[in-house]
Every structure is written in structure tokens, then in C-alpha cells.
Amino acid sequence: MNANLSGEILAFISECIGTGDFECLQLAGDASTRKYYRVIFENQSRVLMSWEPFSDVDRYPFLNVLSHFARNDVRVPKVEGVAAHLGVVLLEDLGDLTLERKFWENQNQDAAFPFYQQAIDEIVKIHFLASKPATPPSVCQEIQFDTAKFMWEMNYAREHFLEKVGGVKPTAKQAADLQAEFLRICETLDKQPKYVCHRDYHSRNLMLKLGRVYVIDFQDARLGPLQYDLVSLVHDSYVNLSPESIARIKSDYIEKARANGPDGCIRPDFEEIFQLQIIQRCFKACGSFASFLNMRNDTRYLKYIKPTVNLVARTLIDDGRFPALTGFLRDGDLLERDYEQA
């Protein structure tokens, strides 16, 4: 069984692994449009990633960032073969155990903490080693979270979550107030020192193989604030870290950042920016979950909206500076709604 792959792709696999006697099984999809297959042969396995054909192998974001991360000792899967004209990459198989699964296997979060410490080790490499100048620069060093990109993410959430799923219909005045608050948040984040960020550093993108944490789904990496990835990890919609666990993981990051990063990388306003990044990053996550329903009728992610939007609302209420967004979330029946019934 070879999962409806073309003859050209099957021939590519055969050439890479040195045998035509193999089986391909399609793996469960994630939130992306990429497809993944497990290639099984001679008591071994590889993973085939299939997307759109590309031409420039060196500048193809997935391969470019993977190579850049690997050169900086970040644990990423090995590349076993590339067929750019077919849009496929054959990779080391990291298995099926994600940090998310490891978290839910344990009733006691202390048992998961050593793996979060490993996740912090990898993020510190990304932030500080992978941010050092490279020749030529990696594509992840040439794009960044700036005000425009942050605003795009906020307005994506406004459209897909607030308006299309939430049913919010702001007046012209309310819309202007909301945009003004978005701009204040995004401009503040944009002014922060920028380091290479993974951009989607959560428990489903961290794999465990033989007790070691590996990083995947890094092709969208770009420069941004340190807090972006840390928020993604400790306020991950797919797990339910306790306040005590969050504090331990943040403390581990800060200690390692001070030891491995440049002097002053942990600034006095670190926590204030962290809270703003919760608002921006987690509001954007609500937009992503809603967009999967709006754009491809995928309901799998709706259950993550309620806890995530409640986190955004609590952070906004504690902050107190953004009454327009706070009001839409608190007063628009968006915090108690059962989104799985959308």
C-alpha cells in the first residue's frame, strides 16, 4: 500500500532508501496543507514530506532553516533526500511521540518538566546561536515580526474569530478603537530586540525520540521578540500547564538566556512584554483555530478556542490598557460560548 503517491515519487523513495520493497502510510494531518507519509522498509522507517514543487533548494525555507538550525546544534530531523521538482523531502523518522502526548501521559506535571527543560535548551539555541550572523544569512534572519506582521496576525483573528465565528459586528467607532489598540500592542512588540524565533514553538512541534526533544515545523522562523516563542510554549493551547509549571519553565528559560545570550537580553520589562505577547500571540491563535473552520470546514481545533480566548481576556483585564478588545471579549458572550457547536 503506497497511499496514492505518483510513480515518480515512489521511484525517488526507492532510490533514496536503496530498495523498491517498501510501504508508504499516510500520517494524520496537522493544521498545514503539507502531507506526511511514513516509509517502512527492512525494519527501518523514514518520513516523506510532500508539498508544492520548488526550484531553489538552498533558499527553500524548510530546508534552509533546517540546515541553519542544524549548524547551530538545534536538534532537527536529518534530510535523507530531496526532489524539488516533485515537492518532496525524505526525512529521518522521529516517531509519533510529541511533547503534547508526553504531557498528557503524566498525571503529575513534574514528570513532564525535564522534557520542557530540553525544549528550553533548544529554544535557547534558536534564539542565541541561530541569531548570530551567517554568510549567507538564513532566510529566517531576513524576515521579521514587525508592526505590519503583528497587525496582520491581529486582524486575521479579528476577521476569523471575532467577526466570522464570534458574530461581532463593531461600529465604525468601535472598529477604529480596536485598530488603535492593536497598533499600540504591535508597535510596542516591534520595538523589542529581535532574535531568531521558531514562530510556532508548542507541544505538537516538539518530538521525543529516545528521550531527546527534537524540533519540527520550523519553516516559518523569523526574527522577533524572545517572548514570542516562550509564550507559545508555556501558554500552549494543546496542554494545560499549571501556574506552577509555567513559572518553573519561564524561570528555566530566563536563567539559561542570561547564561547563553548577550548581556541585557533579559530586560527589566521582560514580564510586561511577555504579557503583551500573550495577548497578541494567543489572540492570533484563536484566529487560526477559527480560520480552519471558515476556510476548510475543519472543526478539530474549535475546542481550543474557549480556554485560549479566556487567557487573552484575563491578561487584558489584568493589564487594563485595552478596553475596546477587552470589551468585545468580555461583553460579547465570547468567553462562555461552546465553540464546538459552531
Disulfide bonds with the S-S distance in Angstrom:
none
